[in-house]
Amino acid sequence: MGSIRGAFSGFAVLGLLAFPVRAELKPIPLQSKINSVQPMTGLVLWESSGNADTDAVQLEFSYLRYSDVVRTDGKYDWSAVDQKLNAIASRSHQAILRFWDTYPGQTSGVPDSIKALAGYRERTALSENRETGFPDWSHPGYHQFLLDFFEQFAARYDQDPRLAFLQVGFGLWSEYHVYDPGEQLGVNFPSKAFQSQFLQHLAKTFAHTPWMISQDAHVASRTPFAAEPALLDLKFGIFDDSFHLAWSPGYNLGGWEFFGRDRFLRAPAGGEILFPDKTRSDLVADQWPHQAREFGVSFLISEQWLQWIDLDQIRDLGKAAGYRFRVIEFLAGPGESQVRIKNVGTAPIYHDAFVAVNGIRSPDSLKFLGPDETRTFVVAAGGKRPALTIVSDRLVPGQTIQFEANLPAE
């Protein structure tokens, strides 16, 4: 990890040579602190929990069924999605959404209009000791529905600031596995051929919203990645809903390594940890800042942590994840400024954000500025008392991207 970040920092230093300091640019004093969790980062609470109305978090997680959107007549009704997004945005937060079709103890989330297709046959089986409905993965009509669904979803929400990240997948909870009764490809789990088609379709469909799959997708017997390594070049992120198990050698860590430990430089990394007791809580609290940096994590779903820690601790621990910008130089002249920014956080920002002086933006984005990487931004604005901000069109009202600075007056 160190060598990867060091390489990126080296490239950034070389890039600085392209920005000579002109004589009329003078150092500008600047003092600023980051005192809150940054947008699109930190610990995450469930939208449905009733705990999320707090400034200790910036993100909320929610599941939806496909049948929440598609009516019995096959027509789309996005009001359920909009209601969730509006409720989350009303708290000055953004959403992480995941659609599912298989959930232990539930009938499938497949719309009734698909279930009514000729030849479509669902199966019911015990999973997690509960009667569970499984889609008919042999039916081409269901395949086409999923491709169409996410195309329509992207057309409506791909540039929506209420949505930070999208998680996708198959199997139980869309976590890319059916531990019980096991994956039967083309029966209760999609074939490798359809998975490949689906992943490539999403890569073409979403131009702005980062999408993620579970690290469980690394298993060669259930997914096409081993047989089609070119799929690894698609810009999807990774989530791990048993993230603490990746902190030592084993199955989960193997998944992160399979998809590439540097993947977080181009797509988000996140996960969830369950907190059954105080021992687990103490373990995670102790190791979380280090592991967030090791894995390049931007967020951690942690609803159960509130059994053991309070919201002030949720806020403090949340600051350990994601991007964190530091202004290390601010020069300005009559009509131009140069601003050097270093990301001292654990991961890049994955949406466009811009250095702005007096409201005028730099043409270059902070997007994908990696940890420990430094970049210089030129802004066509200056003056004797220039005001520096970081702005983004991907924020909801009440959100602000903060930065650190300790530039004294000369």
N, C-alpha and C positions, 0 to 999 in steps of 0.2 A: 504493500500500500504506500509506504513511504517513497519508494522509487517512482511510482506512478505520479504522485502529487509533486514530487521534486521535478519530474520532467516537465509537467505543465507549468510550474513556476518558472522554470528556465526559459520556456518559450515566451512567457509573459515578459520576462526581463528583456529578452531580445526585442520584443515588440515595442518596448518603451523607446528604443533608439529612433523609432519613426516619428517621435513627438519631441523635437527640440524645443527648449524653452525660449520663447522670444523675449527680448529685452524689456518690452513694455508690460509683461506679465509679472505681477507681484504676488508674494505669498499673502494669503488671506487667513486671519485667525479664525478658528472654528472649534467650538466645544459642543459635544453631543454625546448622549448615552442611550443605550438600548435598555429599556426598563420593562419591556413586555415581550411575550412570545410573538414571533414574527408571522405574518400571514403565510398560510400554506405549510406551516411547520408545527412541531410540538406534540404534546400528548393529545389524544383524541377521545371524546366522549360520544356515546350513542345519542343520536337525535331523539330517540323515543324514551330516553331514560328519565327525563325531567331534571337532570343535573347540569345540562349544558348551558344554561343561562348564566354564564360567568365569563369574565375576561381572562380567566386562567388558561383558556384554550382558544384556538383559532379555527379548528376543524371539528366537524361532526360526521359520524359514520351512519349510513343507513342501508339496509337491505330493501330490495323490491322484488316482487315477482313479475315475470313478463305479463302475466294475466292481470296485473294491476293497471296495465296500460292498454292492452288490447281487449276490446269488448267481445261479447259473444257473437256479434255479427262480423267480427274481423276488423272493425274500424279502430283506429288509434284514438285514445283519449289520454292526453299527457297531464291531466289535471292532478293526478296523484303525485307525479314527479314535481310539478310546479309547487304544489302545496308544501312538500318537504323542503324544496329549495328556498321558497319564500320564508318559511319558518326559520330555517337555519340562517339565512341572510339577515332576518330581522334581529338576530342576536349578534350581528357583525361577524359572523363566521361563514365558512365555506364548507361545501359538502364533499365527502368521499362516498360514492355510490357503488353498489354492487347488485346486479340482477342475478337471481337464481331460478333454477327449475327443479332442483332436488334438495330437500331439506328433511332430515330425520323426523319421523312422526307426522309429516304433512303430505297431503296430496301434491302432485307435481304443480309447478308454477306455469305449466304450458297453457296457453289460452284455449278456451273451449272451442274456438273456431278451428284450431289445429287438431284438437282431439276428435273433432267431427269429420275429419278428412277420411275418405275411403281408404281402408287398409291400415289406418293408424291404430296401434294397439299398445297401450301402456301396461307396465308390469308393476306389481306390488310385491315388496319383499321386506324382510326384517333388516333394518339398518340401525346401528346403535341401539339395538333391542326395541325398536319401534317400527310399526308398520309404515312403510314409506313408498310413495309413488315415484316411479322412474319413467322418464320420457321414452318414447319409441325412437331410438337413434338409428333405426333402419329406414325410417321414412324420409324420402327426399323433400316432402313438403315442410317438415320441421327444419331441415337444413336451410332451405330457402327462406323460411320465416326469420331465422336468426340473422342471416345476412341482411335481409331487408330491415329488420328491427334496428340494428345498430347503424345502418345507413340513415334511417329516419331520425334516430336519436342524435347522431352527429349533425345532421342538417339543422336541428333545432337548438342543440346545446353546446356545440363544439367551441364556440366563442363566448359562452355564458360565464360571467365572473362569479356566479353563485356556485359553480362547479369547479373544484380544484383538481380532483383525480377521479378516474373511473377504474374499477377493478372488474375483471372479467374472468370467466373460466367455466369449467364443467364439473359434474359430480356433486358430492355433498357440499353444500354452502358455496358452490362454485370455486372450491379450493383445489380442483384438479385431482381428485381421488375419490374412489368408492372403496373404503377399507372393508366394508361389510355390506353386501356379500361379495365384494370384489368387482373389478372392472371386467365387463364383457364388451369388447370393442364392437361397435355397430349394433349393440343390443341395449345395454343400460348406460353406455358411455360412447361418445362419438368415435368414429374410425379415425385413424391417423390421417387419412386422406382429407377428411372434412376438417379436422383440426388445422391442418396446413392451410387449407383454403380460407378458413375463418380468420386465422392470424394474419395472413397476407391481406385479407379484405379490410381488417381493422387498421392495418398500417397505412392503407391508401385512404381510408375513410376519415380518420381523425388527423387533422392538420395542426390542431392547437392543444387539445386536451390530452395530457399524458394518461396512458392506460397501462395497467399492470396485471400480471398473472402470478399465481402462487409458485413458490419454489418447488412445490410438489410436482410440477410439470417436468422436472429433470429426469424422471424415471423412464428409461427407454422402452419398457414394455407397454406403457400407456400413452406415450406421446411421440410425435415425429421428429423431435429435435436431433436425436442421435443419428437418425437416418438422413435427415435434411439439415446439415449444419448451417446452411445459408439462412435458415429461419432465425438463427441467433443474431443476425445482423439487423433484424427488425428492432425498432426503438421502443420496446416495451420495458416497463419497470418490473420489479419483483416485490411481492409481499410475502410475509411468513407469519401465519397465525399462531405459530408456536415459537416465536422469535428467540426466546431464551435458550431453546434447544440447539440453536446454531452457535452458541458461545463456546462449544467444545466439539471435538471431532465426532462425526456421526452423520445420520441421514440428512438433517436440516442443513448443516454446514456444507455437506456435499452438494446440495441444491444450489446454494449461493455460489460455490466455486464453479459448478457446471455452467451457470449463466454468466460468470465473469465477475470477479470482485471489483472491477472498475466500471461495471455497468451503470452505477449511480452517477457517473460523470455525464451521462446522456439521457438517463431516465430515472424516475424516482424509486427509492427503496423505502419500504415501510413494513409494518407488521402489527401483531397483537400479542399480548401476553396475558394469560389468566393468572389470577392471584388467589389461590386457595387458602393461603395462610400468611401469617406475619413473617415467617422465615423466608418465603418466596419474595414478599414485598421488600424485606431488607436486602436480600441478594440483588434484586433488580435495581433498587435505589443506589446501591453501592457500585454496581458495574455499568449501569445505564449510560452515563456520560462517555465512558471509554468505549463501550460497544457501539454506541451511536456513531462515533467517529470511525471506528474500525470498519463498519459496514456502510458508511455513507448514508445513514438513515435520516429521513426528513420528518417522519411521524411514527407514533406508536399508539395503537388503540389500547386504551387502558381503563375502561369503565370500572372494572372490578377493583382497581387500585384504591378507589375511594373507601373501601372497607378498612384500609390500613393507614392511609395518609389523607391530609386535608387539601383543599383547593390551593392554598398558598404553596404547598409542596408540589402539587401538579404543575403550577405555573413555573416554579423554579426548575423543575426537572425538564419541563417542556422547552426551556431556553437552550438546553443542551443539544437539540436536534435541528438540522436544517441549516440554511444559509445564515450568515451574520456578517454584515458589511462594515468595513472600517475605512474611513477616509484618511489616507496617509499623506496626501498633499492636495492643496487647493490653491491654484494660481489663477489670477484674473487680471484682465486689462480692460480697456474701454469697451471692446465688443467681442471679447472671447475669454473663455475659461478653460483650464485644463485641470482635471480631477483624477487623482490616482486612488483607486478603490482596491482593497484587499478583502477577499472572502476568508474570514477567520472561523467559519462555521464548519459543519460536518458534510455539507452537500451543496450543490448549486441551487439556484432558483430555476424552476422549470417553465415559468411563464415570463413573457417579456416585461422588463422593468427598466427604467431609464434614469440616468443622472440628469437632473434639470437645474438650471440656474435662472433665477427670475422667471420661472415657468417655461423656459425654453429647453427642450430636450436635446440630449446628445443623439445623433443618428444611430449610435451603436447601443445594443441592449446588454444588460447584465446577465441575461439568460445564459446558463451553462458556465458561468464563471466558477471554476472549481475551488475546492478547499485549498487554502494557502496560495492561491493564484492571485496575481496583481495585474490590473489592466488600467490603462489611461484613457479617459474619455474627454473628448473635445466638444465644447458647447459654444454655440454662436451667441453668447450673451456674457456680459461682465459688469463693469462699473466699479465704483468705489466701495459699495456695500452690497455685494452680490449675495443672494439668498440661495442656498443649496438644498435641494430635496431629492428624494428618489420617488418616482411616480410609476404607476402601472394602471393600465386599463382593465386588469384582471382582478381588481379588488372590489369588494362591496362597501357600501357606506359604513363608516366607522373604522375601517382598516387603514393602517399607515405602515409603510416600510421605514423602519428607523435605521440609524447608522451610528457607529462610534466615531468620535473624533477628539483629538487632543492636540490641536494646532495652536500654540500660543502666539500672541502678538510679538513681533520682533522688536 
